[in-house]
Amino acid sequence: MAKAVARTARKPSVTSRRSPCPVACSLDIVGDRWTLLIVRDLVLGRSRFKDFAGSPEGIPTNILSDRLERLLEHGLVDQIPAPDGTKRLAYQLTKKGEALRPVLEALRDWGLAWDKSTRVLLK
C-alpha cells in the first residue's frame, strides 16, 4: 500500500462566487452546518479524520471528507503526516485558518449569552 502524501492548499476557483460581498464569500467557504465545527475541533487540538468523525455532533464521514477537501482547497488547513508516525495523515490550521479563532470565540460568547443550555469547549 502506498504511503500517504501530505498536501497543501490549492488555489480556489473565484468564478464560483455568488457575489463580491465579503460576508457572502466567507459563508461560501465556512457557512454550512459542519465546517466551523471542524475548525473548532482543530483549534481544540484534534487533527485526525477519526477525531473529527468522533465529535459529539456526529458529522457523516462523506460530508467530513468533502468539508476537509474544501478547507484544503481554500487554504484554511494543510495535510501533514500524523504525529504518531503512522501512514495516516493529519490536518493543521494554516495562518488563514487560525484567523477564524476570533470568529469561533464570538460565536461561543453569543451562544453562552443567548442559550443557557450551552457550555464552554473553546477557551
Backbone hydrogen bonds in HBPLUS format (Angstrom, degrees):
<---DONOR---> <-ACCEPTOR-->    atom                        ^
c    i                          cat <-CA-CA->   ^        H-A-AA   ^      H-
h    n   atom  resd res      DA  || num        DHA   H-A  angle D-A-AA Bond
n    s   type  num  typ     dist DA aas  dist angle  dist       angle   num
A0079-GLN N   A0007-ARG O   2.80 MM  72  5.00 166.7  1.82 163.1 164.3     1
A0017-ARG N   A0014-VAL O   3.23 MM   3  5.83 165.7  2.25 120.0 121.6     2
A0025-CYS N   A0021-CYS O   2.91 MM   4  6.13 163.6  1.94 157.4 162.6     3
A0026-SER N   A0022-PRO O   2.97 MM   4  5.97 154.6  2.03 137.5 144.4     4
A0027-LEU N   A0023-VAL O   2.90 MM   4  6.11 159.9  1.94 150.8 156.7     5
A0028-ASP N   A0024-ALA O   2.91 MM   4  6.13 139.6  2.07 142.9 154.0     6
A0029-ILE N   A0026-SER O   3.04 MM   3  5.36 140.7  2.20 103.4 114.4     7
A0030-VAL N   A0026-SER O   2.92 MM   4  6.20 172.4  1.92 162.4 163.2     8
A0031-GLY N   A0027-LEU O   2.80 MM   4  3.89 140.1  1.96 119.9 120.9     9
A0037-LEU N   A0034-TRP O   2.99 MM   3  5.34 129.0  2.25 107.7 122.1    10
A0038-ILE N   A0034-TRP O   3.17 MM   4  6.55 144.7  2.30 151.4 161.9    11
A0038-ILE N   A0035-THR O   3.08 MM   3  5.20 124.1  2.40  98.7 112.5    12
A0039-VAL N   A0035-THR O   3.02 MM   4  6.42 158.7  2.07 150.8 156.9    13
A0040-ARG N   A0036-LEU O   2.78 MM   4  5.94 151.8  1.85 138.4 146.9    14
A0041-ASP N   A0037-LEU O   2.95 MM   4  6.19 156.0  2.01 140.7 146.4    15
A0042-LEU N   A0038-ILE O   2.95 MM   4  6.29 152.6  2.03 148.0 155.6    16
A0043-VAL N   A0039-VAL O   2.89 MM   4  6.19 157.9  1.94 153.3 159.2    17
A0044-LEU N   A0040-ARG O   2.91 MM   4  6.18 145.7  2.03 146.6 156.9    18
A0046-ARG N   A0041-ASP O   2.88 MM   5  5.32 152.4  1.95 159.2 150.2    19
A0045-GLY N   A0042-LEU O   3.04 MM   3  5.15 159.3  2.09 104.9 110.6    20
A0091-TYR N   A0047-SER O   2.73 MM  44  4.96 144.7  1.85 135.3 147.6    21
A0051-ASP N   A0048-ARG O   2.90 MM   3  5.14 126.6  2.19 103.2 117.9    22
A0052-PHE N   A0048-ARG O   3.14 MM   4  6.58 155.4  2.20 155.7 162.0    23
A0053-ALA N   A0049-PHE O   2.89 MM   4  6.15 164.0  1.92 157.2 162.4    24
A0054-GLY N   A0050-LYS O   3.01 MM   4  6.02 133.1  2.23 132.9 144.0    25
A0055-SER N   A0052-PHE O   3.17 MM   3  5.41 167.3  2.19 109.7 113.3    26
A0058-GLY N   A0055-SER O   3.09 MM   3  5.90 163.6  2.12 126.7 131.0    27
A0063-ILE N   A0060-PRO O   3.12 MM   3  5.44 121.5  2.48 104.9 118.7    28
A0064-LEU N   A0060-PRO O   2.91 MM   4  6.19 159.4  1.96 154.7 161.7    29
A0065-SER N   A0061-THR O   2.96 MM   4  6.10 160.5  2.00 145.0 149.1    30
A0066-ASP N   A0062-ASN O   3.20 MM   4  6.37 157.7  2.25 137.7 143.4    31
A0067-ARG N   A0063-ILE O   2.86 MM   4  6.11 163.0  1.89 157.8 162.0    32
A0068-LEU N   A0064-LEU O   2.93 MM   4  6.08 160.8  1.96 153.1 158.2    33
A0069-GLU N   A0065-SER O   3.02 MM   4  6.18 154.4  2.09 143.9 151.2    34
A0070-ARG N   A0066-ASP O   2.95 MM   4  6.26 151.4  2.03 145.2 153.3    35
A0071-LEU N   A0067-ARG O   2.88 MM   4  6.15 158.4  1.92 149.1 154.6    36
A0072-LEU N   A0068-LEU O   2.94 MM   4  6.18 152.5  2.02 145.9 153.3    37
A0073-GLU N   A0069-GLU O   2.84 MM   4  6.06 163.2  1.87 150.0 155.0    38
A0074-HIS N   A0070-ARG O   2.98 MM   4  6.16 149.8  2.07 149.1 156.1    39
A0076-LEU N   A0071-LEU O   2.88 MM   5  5.11 152.8  1.95 160.6 159.6    40
A0075-GLY N   A0072-LEU O   3.08 MM   3  5.17 162.8  2.11 107.1 112.0    41
A0094-THR N   A0076-LEU O   2.96 MM  18  5.34 165.0  1.98 126.4 127.8    42
A0078-ASP N   A0092-GLN O   2.88 MM  14  5.49 151.7  1.96 154.7 164.1    43
A0092-GLN N   A0078-ASP O   2.99 MM  14  5.49 149.8  2.09 151.5 159.1    44
A0080-ILE N   A0090-ALA O   2.83 MM  10  5.23 162.0  1.87 137.0 142.5    45
A0090-ALA N   A0080-ILE O   2.74 MM  10  5.23 166.2  1.76 159.8 163.2    46
A0082-ALA N   A0088-ARG O   3.19 MM   6  5.80 151.7  2.28 151.0 143.0    47
A0085-GLY N   A0082-ALA O   3.10 MM   3  5.73 164.8  2.13 122.3 124.4    48
A0098-GLU N   A0094-THR O   2.80 MM   4  6.08 161.6  1.83 156.1 160.9    49
A0099-ALA N   A0095-LYS O   3.08 MM   4  6.27 135.2  2.29 138.5 149.6    50
A0100-LEU N   A0097-GLY O   2.99 MM   3  5.63 164.1  2.02 116.9 121.9    51
A0101-ARG N   A0098-GLU O   2.96 MM   3  5.58 169.1  1.97 121.9 125.3    52
A0103-VAL N   A0100-LEU O   2.97 MM   3  5.13 123.0  2.31 103.2 118.6    53
A0104-LEU N   A0100-LEU O   2.99 MM   4  6.37 157.5  2.04 158.6 165.3    54
A0105-GLU N   A0101-ARG O   2.89 MM   4  6.17 157.9  1.94 154.1 161.0    55
A0106-ALA N   A0102-PRO O   2.90 MM   4  6.03 152.5  1.97 139.5 146.7    56
A0107-LEU N   A0103-VAL O   2.95 MM   4  6.24 157.2  2.01 148.9 155.1    57
A0108-ARG N   A0104-LEU O   2.81 MM   4  6.04 155.4  1.87 148.0 155.5    58
A0109-ASP N   A0105-GLU O   2.89 MM   4  6.12 164.1  1.92 149.1 153.0    59
A0110-TRP N   A0106-ALA O   2.92 MM   4  6.09 156.1  1.97 146.4 153.2    60
A0111-GLY N   A0107-LEU O   2.88 MM   4  6.05 164.0  1.91 149.2 153.7    61
A0112-LEU N   A0108-ARG O   2.90 MM   4  6.16 158.1  1.95 153.3 159.3    62
A0113-ALA N   A0109-ASP O   2.98 MM   4  6.12 150.5  2.07 142.7 150.6    63
A0114-TRP N   A0110-TRP O   2.96 MM   4  6.09 150.2  2.05 151.8 159.5    64
A0115-ASP N   A0111-GLY O   2.82 MM   4  5.35 140.2  1.98 144.4 149.6    65
A0118-THR N   A0115-ASP O   3.14 MM   3  5.95 163.8  2.17 127.4 128.7    66
